[in-house]
Amino acid sequence: MTTSNDTQNPDPDRALARVFDGARPRPRATTSERDAVFAAVHERWQASINTRRRTRRWYATGALLAASVVIALALTFSTRGPMPAAPSVAQIALMSGDVLVGNDHDPVWRPVAANTVAITQGTRLRTLNGAMRVTTPGGGSLRIDATTVVEFHQAGQIALPRGRVYYDSGARSAAIAIRTPLGVVRNHGTQLSVRADRDEVAVAVRTGAATLESTRGGPTVTHAGQRQTWFASGQSSIVEPIGSADPAWAWADALAPSFSLDGRSALDYLDWVAQQTGYRLQFATDHARLTARNARFRGAGTAGTSVDTLEVALRSVGLRAEVHGDELVVFAR
């Protein structure tokens, strides 16, 4: 019998003794019960193993797919080869001073490498204190003055945002289209110069003719011996006379190609000088004319259009020349 004192102050040892006194041996599990437990545990274990295997197979399959994509891309790019280079649209023949180059894909101006020859489509050239001569398809000669920007769009087509160029269409009258802020200038068997900026465009024609296809109106023709200026303000164009040997052409004459003398007659050379400089060729006497026709340069190199080189070359064949106004007069020595 439990007393009130036992209820208020229970003895732990007595409490445990009562628990153990009531304990009885657990009945042994039967064989069927053990088999059922084992089957349940084995099923749970097998399910966990299958899950891990599926995960590993998924990772392996994904890795194989990724590798196949990489291999396919590598094979594709290796069989396609390098990207084609932009086509060449002109060739650098002469370069002096500081010249920068850029292109349609790179806004940064960089110095032109000394060994650069080909000018590809999309190239932009910017002369600082330098100048250039460029050969265009068909034998044309494009001469670029200092402080000029030229963009090469494609063969026979350039843009002139600002600056000045001179174009000689050559023996085959190679065509060119020069896009300016006020329109497109086209040559017609011409030696011409084009000067452009945002406010005005001036076209001077030495030989032949040129057409400006204006952005504001129809085409306007400039003839040999004329310089025509158009204005962005909309005022009427101004036409002025300009001689073929006017000093305004001097900068372009200085960029003319050299003439190969060896085996050529003095008359060939004099005709070329007159064609490059705009002088009218005259002979002081018939003897001077005959000498020029028959005399040939032997073992000589090249000569230009300057007075000094002209003097040296003609002395070797018994001739001399003087400039009288717009005439180049040849004398026999």
Sequence and secondary structure as in RCSB ss.txt:
>XXXX:A:sequence
MTTSNDTQNPDPDRALARVFDGARPRPRATTSERDAVFAAVHERWQASINTRRRTRRWYATGALLAASVVIALAL
TFSTRGPMPAAPSVAQIALMSGDVLVGNDHDPVWRPVAANTVAITQGTRLRTLNGAMRVTTPGGGSLRIDATTVV
EFHQAGQIALPRGRVYYDSGARSAAIAIRTPLGVVRNHGTQLSVRADRDEVAVAVRTGAATLESTRGGPTVTHAG
QRQTWFASGQSSIVEPIGSADPAWAWADALAPSFSLDGRSALDYLDWVAQQTGYRLQFATDHARLTARNARFRGA
GTAGTSVDTLEVALRSVGLRAEVHGDELVVFAR
>XXXX:A:secstr
   HHHHHS  HHHHHHHHHHH        HHHHHHHHHHHHHHHHHHHHHHHHHHHHHHHHHHHHHHHHHHHHH
HHHHH S     EEEEEEEEES EEEEETTEEEEEE  TT  EEETTEEEEESS EEEEEETTTEEEEE SSEEE
EEEETTEEEEEEEEEEEE TTTT   EEEETTEEEEEEEEEEEEEE SSEEEEEEEEEEEEEEESSSSEEEEETT
EEEEEETT    EEEE  TT GGGHHHHTT   EE TT BHHHHHHHHHHHH  EEEESSHHHHHHHHH B  S 
 EE SSHHHHHHHHHTTTEEEEEETTEEEEEE 
